[in-house]
Amino acid sequence: MEDLPEALMTEILKRIAATSDLNSLSLVSKQLYQIEGNQRGAIRVGSGLCTATKALTSLCARFPNLRKVEIDYSGWIPGHGKQLDNKGLSVLSSHCSSLIDLTLSFCSRIDDSGLACLAYCKKLVSLRLNSTPQITSIGLFSVAVGCTSLSALHLIGCENIDSVEWLEYLGRDGSLEELVVKNCKGINHHNVLKFGSGWMKLEKFEYEGKRGRYDCLTADVVYDSSYDAHNMDLYDFCCESLKDLRLARIKTWPEAGLRVVLGKCKALEKLCLEYVCALNDNDMITLSRSCSNLKSISLWLNLQPYSTDVGCETRTSFTDNSLYALALNCRMLQTVDLNFIGCSPDWPSEIGFTQQGFLVLIQSCPIRVLVLNNANFFDDEGMKALSSSPHLETLELILCHAVTDAGMRFIAHTPCLSNLTLQLCHYITDVGVAELRRAHKLDSLVIDYCGEVSMQAAQGVAKSVHYSSNYLDAVRKRIGLGVY
């Protein structure tokens, strides 16, 4: 290989994706070592980075053209050695002139003075700070002023960030296209509205409040089901470039707060609302009228008290009126994820949707992916209607106790269905799974703790089969914790 032209060797190295393979290949010759070092664009380091500052200096010399760096100290203990500190971050910012993407996770030794060093990274486009306890608003303001190319900022679990001068500066003079704020107790969702004219450029926005017990926000007031936050001109800003919006675990009452964004994002394609208190049909109707390009919607709903004409009722945020509005105005909708936490498994219950309203939505839009979690309104008749959906490819049913073997017989004939997940569905048995086997359509089948389905019945039903009888694994997946 020593006789190959350098350009050809470089091209060969570009086609090798695995880091372990690149490390091995660089040991073959000095020429390969140099070429591989020059073309390496990304590294990820963490607890194994002993004598951190010295080691990082060596890495920067070894890889002079780094564009993406991730420093992750999750799981770190003192026995792993010293963490990277402000001096180390200064080394990184002064040596990596091509750096465009930086992630700092669980870096407890870095504070505002270290973060200020990033002002030298004039090409920095993306910055992610995850559980960096010493970072405050002062450090963020330094980044906002110095990193003029910054277009993506993620703040996750940053407890000491409170004032929002940095946010106002970025909104006024910056070019942010992506802003994520999660579990930062000093930044409430009203603060984020101070982003001002910056909303006009934003394409992705995610705000998540502090996690509560069972991911619920218990309401201490009764919400007005007729309240319309979109008839008021409290906030004069536009977010017409916004395509991806996620709001989670926030209270929007009595002030309008971030709910007003739902009526201002005409380009929206993906919407996720998780446990947002006080929303009602007016919010969804207003959004549907503006967002004809909506392709994905995820609604994770918990119980809340609402006033009605006849008194007070406890139910989830939206009713069939929201489903009818989506069916009428959002004809490009392809992904629907409905999660109803804390609702009774019996019907009728506190869920504001009915099967009739749900089927109007499904039959009006080209749904390809459908996830139903604890949807007690959905039964075998719903499965029958769903089986005629011409576009449905992926179906996930979690805690859907009204679906039985009869529903499996219907869904087995869905024209394009190729991926099916069943979790905690205890009224589906080996008989229903046998119906799927006869259809010979599935590429993927996942069965998690469906007590009446055996591993033997699941085998061979699809090209890929995952079977688990572990209850804890199924619950972790249901509430989004993952399986470890």
CORZIMO-V931371 format. One record per helix or strand of 3 or more residues. SS is the DSSP state (@ for helix, = for strand). FROM is the first residue (numbers start at 1). LEN is the number of residues. If there is no record, write none. Layout:
BEGIN
ss->SS from->FROM len->LEN
ss->SS from->FROM len->LEN
END
This chain:
BEGIN
ss->@ from->6 len->9
ss->@ from->19 len->7
ss->@ from->30 len->10
ss->= from->42 len->5
ss->@ from->52 len->11
ss->= from->68 len->5
ss->@ from->78 len->3
ss->@ from->86 len->10
ss->= from->101 len->5
ss->@ from->112 len->9
ss->= from->126 len->5
ss->@ from->137 len->10
ss->= from->152 len->5
ss->@ from->165 len->9
ss->= from->178 len->5
ss->@ from->191 len->10
ss->= from->204 len->5
ss->@ from->213 len->3
ss->@ from->229 len->3
ss->= from->244 len->8
ss->@ from->257 len->7
ss->= from->270 len->8
ss->@ from->281 len->10
ss->= from->296 len->6
ss->= from->304 len->5
ss->= from->311 len->5
ss->@ from->320 len->10
ss->= from->335 len->6
ss->@ from->355 len->10
ss->= from->369 len->5
ss->@ from->380 len->7
ss->= from->394 len->5
ss->@ from->405 len->7
ss->= from->419 len->5
ss->@ from->430 len->10
ss->= from->444 len->5
ss->@ from->455 len->4
ss->= from->464 len->5
ss->@ from->471 len->8
END
